[in-house]
Amino acid sequence: MKAVVIHPPHDLRVEDHTPEAPGPGQVAVRIRAGGICGSDLHYYRHGGFGTVRVKEPMILGHEVAGEVVAAAADVAGLKVGDRVAVNPSRPCGRCRYCAEGLFNHCEAMRFYGSAMPFPHVQGAFRETLVCEAAQCEIGPPDIPFEELALCEPLSVVLHAIGRAGSPAGLRVLVTGCGPIGALAVAVLKHGGAAEIVATDVVEEPLTLARRLGATQTIDVATAPEALAAHAAGKGRFDLLVECSGNGEAIKAALPTLRPRARMVQLGIAGGEVPLPLNLVVAKEITLLGSFRFHEEFATAARLIGSGEIDLKPLLTRTYPVEEAITAFELAGNRREAMKVHLAF
């Protein structure tokens, strides 16, 4: 079977790997769509992010959907032909954090396509993926696989917004409108936010943010004063969803938050980022980190499958796996792409 494997930076190969057979409790999923994530791009461009480095060949990918092609005899609730999104998160269920219900902080987490542990956890960009049946969420029989593959990034955003509480009636600022920021706009709109202001340094993602529900967009590269205007009177935003990981974006956003506002940090930088603690203290801002997800995956599958959240505007293009390098290059172009998928 074909698999997309990263070696050193920019050395991306489509290789043949031996397929596995499903064991007890497992299914084989023929992957039909795999979304290229920011972490995949970091591995491709830089060999990792922060202190995480690729130290051995690793199959990339964790945003996937496909069709069940085989199932172990003891599997119930799934059948051959079902369209499924595959949850890439595999907590052990036994460590102290799993016992506390903090499954996304599992000490023995096996998350597809991750170089955090060594040996690395091989990813899901392969023609056939054998996984636990419990990892699969069934979608409608006619849903495009690319839409179903968005369950993973939507889960990330659902978890982040959940950390801050209900956005209903709130004035919200979203900084950074890549795929995660765009999804944040969609989730906030669905959650009843009264106002959603989205910022970026490129106009094209902001156009999409408006389609997804942003009430105002600001290109801070050309009009930084438009954001600064929101800082009057000690600020006006109740919630900041920070998706850029950029220190300058955080520095510009904090003055626009009202006293006792909340800030959810989703964006990750390549290194350390300074934080204006004087503003955090003086305004009594609640700072919340957000990392991956757990139970939100099932919610994401329901929202996408029912059409309750329409994410089709995020879909840019799908390439055959043989053109993986072309797909990765497009995915890294913020002016031309939002979500690029591989077809296996």
Stockholm file with secondary structure:
# STOCKHOLM 1.0

chainA/1-344         MKAVVIHPPHDLRVEDHTPEAPGPGQVAVRIRAGGICGSDLHYYRHGGFGTVRVKEPMILGHEVAGEVVAAAADVAGLKVGDRVAVNPSRPCGRCRYCAEGLFNHCEAMRFYGSAMPFPHVQGAFRETLVCEAAQCEIGPPDIPFEELALCEPLSVVLHAIGRAGSPAGLRVLVTGCGPIGALAVAVLKHGGAAEIVATDVVEEPLTLARRLGATQTIDVATAPEALAAHAAGKGRFDLLVECSGNGEAIKAALPTLRPRARMVQLGIAGGEVPLPLNLVVAKEITLLGSFRFHEEFATAARLIGSGEIDLKPLLTRTYPVEEAITAFELAGNRREAMKVHLAF
#=GR chainA/1-344 SS CEEEEECSTTCEEEEECCCCCCCTTEEEEEEEEEECCHHHHHHHHHSEETTEECCSCEECCCEEEEEEEEECTTCCSCCTTCEEEECCCCCCSCSHHHHTTCGGGCTTCCCTTBCSSSSCBCCSCBSEEEEEGGGEEECCTTSCHHHHTTHHHHHHHHHHHHHHCCCTTCEEEEECCSHHHHHHHHHHHHTTCSEEEEEESSHHHHHHHHHHTCSEEEETTTCHHHHHGGGGGGCCEEEEEECSCCHHHHHHHGGGEEEEEEEEECCCCSSCCCCCHHHHHHTTCEEEECCCCSTHHHHHHHHHHHTSSCCGGGEEEEEEGGGHHHHHHHHTCTTTCSEEEEEC
#=GC SS_cons         CEEEEECSTTCEEEEECCCCCCCTTEEEEEEEEEECCHHHHHHHHHSEETTEECCSCEECCCEEEEEEEEECTTCCSCCTTCEEEECCCCCCSCSHHHHTTCGGGCTTCCCTTBCSSSSCBCCSCBSEEEEEGGGEEECCTTSCHHHHTTHHHHHHHHHHHHHHCCCTTCEEEEECCSHHHHHHHHHHHHTTCSEEEEEESSHHHHHHHHHHTCSEEEETTTCHHHHHGGGGGGCCEEEEEECSCCHHHHHHHGGGEEEEEEEEECCCCSSCCCCCHHHHHHTTCEEEECCCCSTHHHHHHHHHHHTSSCCGGGEEEEEEGGGHHHHHHHHTCTTTCSEEEEEC
//
